[in-house]
Amino acid sequence: MSEWRAVLEAVIRERRPALVGYACLFVRDRSAAEDLVQEALVRTFARRRTFGDVHQAEGYARQAIRTAFLDQARKDTTWRSRRHLFSDDAAARGPESAAGASVDVRAALATLSPRERACVVLRFFDDLTVADIAAHLGVGEGAVKRYLHDGAAKLRVSLAVEIADDEIGGAAATLTIIPGRAS
């Protein structure tokens, strides 16, 4: 048996419970911790490395657990920031609901002042930050926030949409339209 396989088997046999316990510090349940350990062991032993003993391999596996956890956290953050770009069942009802929503949005946007409309479109459709909108329009960030607040309030009423206050100033904003509820 090759040396790396012997070290891998020793790590699994002797140090696996300690590695799972360490992974439990990062994730909420035991099955996720076991998955994290499995991924870390694959990362550790996928390339044939030379480990002097089991403890050296365990240290490398612990580092791989941290790295795997952070990688997954970054992926989750990226997914949450882009989730609004994918349609859900409510938005994929059919072409008639999309067409109706488009007409409702255009009508609601027409009720906004030009500055409010520009800020809302740049924020919710172009996904720009408040600072970027201020730079594009040549106004202060405070003015952009006021236009966004006022425009979002008007859209809430006319479209029956859900816009959280933290989405106005955050990096990723969504505009959830409830079809058929526009006045």
C-alpha positions as CSV (number, residue, x, y, z in Angstrom):
1,M,0.0,0.0,0.0
2,S,1.3,3.4,-0.9
3,E,2.4,5.8,1.9
4,W,-0.3,8.4,1.3
5,R,-3.1,5.8,1.5
6,A,-1.8,4.6,4.8
7,V,-1.8,8.2,6.2
8,L,-5.3,8.7,4.8
9,E,-6.6,5.6,6.4
10,A,-5.0,6.6,9.7
11,V,-6.5,10.0,9.6
12,I,-9.9,8.6,8.9
13,R,-9.6,5.9,11.6
14,E,-7.9,8.0,14.3
15,R,-8.7,11.7,13.7
16,R,-12.1,11.7,11.9
17,P,-14.2,12.4,15.0
18,A,-11.9,15.3,15.9
19,L,-12.2,16.7,12.4
20,V,-16.0,16.3,12.4
21,G,-16.0,18.1,15.8
22,Y,-13.9,20.9,14.3
23,A,-16.2,21.2,11.3
24,C,-19.2,21.4,13.6
25,L,-17.8,24.7,14.8
26,F,-18.4,26.1,11.3
27,V,-21.7,24.6,10.3
28,R,-25.0,24.0,12.1
29,D,-25.6,20.3,11.8
30,R,-23.6,17.1,12.0
31,S,-24.4,15.9,8.5
32,A,-23.1,19.2,7.0
33,A,-20.0,18.9,9.1
34,E,-19.4,15.3,7.8
35,D,-19.8,16.6,4.3
36,L,-17.3,19.4,5.0
37,V,-14.8,16.8,6.4
38,Q,-15.3,14.6,3.3
39,E,-14.6,17.5,1.0
40,A,-11.6,18.6,3.0
41,L,-10.1,15.1,2.9
42,V,-10.6,14.9,-0.8
43,R,-8.9,18.3,-1.2
44,T,-6.1,17.1,1.1
45,F,-5.4,13.8,-0.6
46,A,-6.4,14.5,-4.2
47,R,-2.9,15.5,-4.9
48,R,-0.2,13.1,-3.6
49,R,1.3,15.0,-0.8
50,T,4.0,13.7,1.5
51,F,2.9,13.9,5.1
52,G,5.3,13.0,7.8
53,D,2.7,11.7,10.2
54,V,-1.1,11.7,10.9
55,H,-1.0,15.0,12.8
56,Q,0.6,16.9,9.9
57,A,-2.1,15.5,7.6
58,E,-4.8,16.4,10.2
59,G,-3.5,20.0,10.3
60,Y,-3.7,20.2,6.5
61,A,-7.2,18.8,6.6
62,R,-8.3,21.4,9.2
63,Q,-7.0,24.1,6.9
64,A,-8.9,22.5,4.0
65,I,-12.1,22.5,6.2
66,R,-11.7,26.2,6.8
67,T,-11.1,26.9,3.2
68,A,-14.0,24.7,2.0
69,F,-16.3,26.5,4.5
70,L,-15.2,29.9,3.3
71,D,-15.5,28.9,-0.3
72,Q,-19.1,27.7,0.2
73,A,-19.9,30.9,2.2
74,R,-18.7,33.0,-0.7
75,K,-20.7,31.0,-3.2
76,D,-23.8,31.4,-1.0
77,T,-23.3,35.1,-0.8
78,T,-22.9,35.4,-4.6
79,W,-26.0,33.3,-5.1
80,R,-28.1,35.4,-2.8
81,S,-27.0,38.6,-4.6
82,R,-28.0,37.1,-8.0
83,R,-31.0,35.0,-7.0
84,H,-33.4,37.8,-8.1
85,L,-32.1,37.4,-11.6
86,F,-33.7,34.0,-11.9
87,S,-37.4,33.6,-12.2
88,D,-39.5,31.8,-9.6
89,D,-42.8,30.0,-10.1
90,A,-44.8,33.2,-9.5
91,A,-42.9,35.1,-12.2
92,A,-43.0,32.2,-14.7
93,R,-46.8,31.9,-14.9
94,G,-47.0,32.7,-18.5
95,P,-46.4,35.4,-21.1
96,E,-49.7,37.1,-20.3
97,S,-48.7,37.8,-16.7
98,A,-45.3,39.1,-17.8
99,A,-46.9,41.3,-20.3
100,G,-49.4,42.6,-17.7
101,A,-46.7,43.2,-15.2
102,S,-44.7,45.1,-17.8
103,V,-47.7,47.4,-18.6
104,D,-48.3,47.9,-14.8
105,V,-44.6,48.8,-14.2
106,R,-44.5,51.3,-17.1
107,A,-47.7,52.9,-15.9
108,A,-46.4,53.1,-12.3
109,L,-43.1,54.5,-13.4
110,A,-44.9,57.2,-15.4
111,T,-46.4,58.5,-12.1
112,L,-43.0,59.2,-10.7
113,S,-41.1,62.5,-11.2
114,P,-38.2,62.3,-13.7
115,R,-35.5,62.2,-10.9
116,E,-37.4,59.5,-9.0
117,R,-38.0,57.5,-12.1
118,A,-34.3,57.7,-13.1
119,C,-33.1,56.7,-9.6
120,V,-35.6,53.8,-9.4
121,V,-34.7,52.5,-12.8
122,L,-30.9,52.7,-12.1
123,R,-31.3,51.1,-8.7
124,F,-33.8,48.3,-9.3
125,F,-33.3,47.5,-13.0
126,D,-29.6,48.4,-13.6
127,D,-28.7,47.3,-10.0
128,L,-26.4,50.3,-9.4
129,T,-25.4,51.4,-5.9
130,V,-26.5,54.7,-4.4
131,A,-23.0,56.1,-5.0
132,D,-23.1,55.1,-8.7
133,I,-26.5,56.6,-9.2
134,A,-25.3,59.8,-7.6
135,A,-22.3,59.9,-9.9
136,H,-24.4,59.2,-13.0
137,L,-27.0,61.8,-12.2
138,G,-24.7,64.4,-10.8
139,V,-26.5,64.7,-7.5
140,G,-25.6,63.9,-3.9
141,E,-26.1,60.5,-2.3
142,G,-28.6,62.0,0.1
143,A,-30.8,63.2,-2.8
144,V,-30.6,59.8,-4.4
145,K,-31.7,58.1,-1.2
146,R,-34.6,60.6,-0.9
147,Y,-35.7,60.0,-4.5
148,L,-35.5,56.2,-4.0
149,H,-37.5,56.4,-0.8
150,D,-40.2,58.6,-2.3
151,G,-40.3,56.6,-5.6
152,A,-40.4,53.2,-3.7
153,A,-43.2,54.5,-1.6
154,K,-45.2,55.5,-4.6
155,L,-44.5,52.1,-6.3
156,R,-45.6,50.2,-3.2
157,V,-49.0,51.9,-3.5
158,S,-49.5,51.7,-7.2
159,L,-48.0,48.2,-7.8
160,A,-48.6,46.5,-4.5
161,V,-44.9,45.5,-4.5
162,E,-42.7,44.5,-1.6
163,I,-39.6,46.7,-1.4
164,A,-37.6,46.4,1.8
165,D,-36.1,49.6,3.1
166,D,-32.6,47.9,3.3
167,E,-32.8,47.2,-0.5
168,I,-32.9,50.9,-1.3
169,G,-29.3,51.5,-0.2
170,G,-27.9,48.0,-0.5
171,A,-25.9,46.6,-3.3
172,A,-28.5,44.0,-4.6
173,A,-32.1,45.3,-4.9
174,T,-35.1,43.5,-6.0
175,L,-38.5,44.6,-7.1
176,T,-41.1,42.0,-6.5
177,I,-44.3,42.6,-8.5
178,I,-47.5,40.9,-7.5
179,P,-49.4,40.6,-10.8
180,G,-53.0,41.7,-10.9
181,R,-52.7,43.8,-7.8
182,A,-51.8,47.1,-9.5
183,S,-54.4,49.8,-9.3
